[in-house]
């Protein structure tokens, strides 16, 4: 339940060099259960529900409401 993620999933580590400067280097990534790399594709939820800014400002979370609705269907 939610909205597709951006696909920016590479984790980077920071290293301090001998001269005191620092650099970051990719150090980890995330993969789907089938082994495919999520970089650039992200996560795709089963049910796409977008949270709109106006709803959030009014204290409404469309994703949470839909998730509860789906769970209630499962337990009936």
KAGI-V654444 format. One record per pair of residues at least 6 apart in sequence whose C-alpha atoms are under 6 Angstrom apart, sorted by sequence separation. I is the first residue (numbers start at 0). J is the second residue. If there is no record, write none. Layout:
i->I j->J
i->I j->J
This chain:
i->15 j->21
i->30 j->36
i->14 j->21
i->30 j->37
i->14 j->22
i->29 j->37
i->13 j->22
i->13 j->23
i->12 j->23
i->50 j->61
i->12 j->24
i->11 j->24
i->11 j->25
i->12 j->26
i->48 j->62
i->10 j->25
i->11 j->26
i->10 j->26
i->10 j->27
i->9 j->27
i->9 j->28
i->8 j->38
i->7 j->38
i->6 j->38
i->6 j->39
i->6 j->40
i->6 j->41
i->5 j->41
i->4 j->41
i->4 j->42
i->3 j->42
i->3 j->43
i->1 j->44
i->0 j->44
i->2 j->47
i->0 j->46
i->1 j->47
i->2 j->48
i->1 j->48
i->2 j->49
i->1 j->62
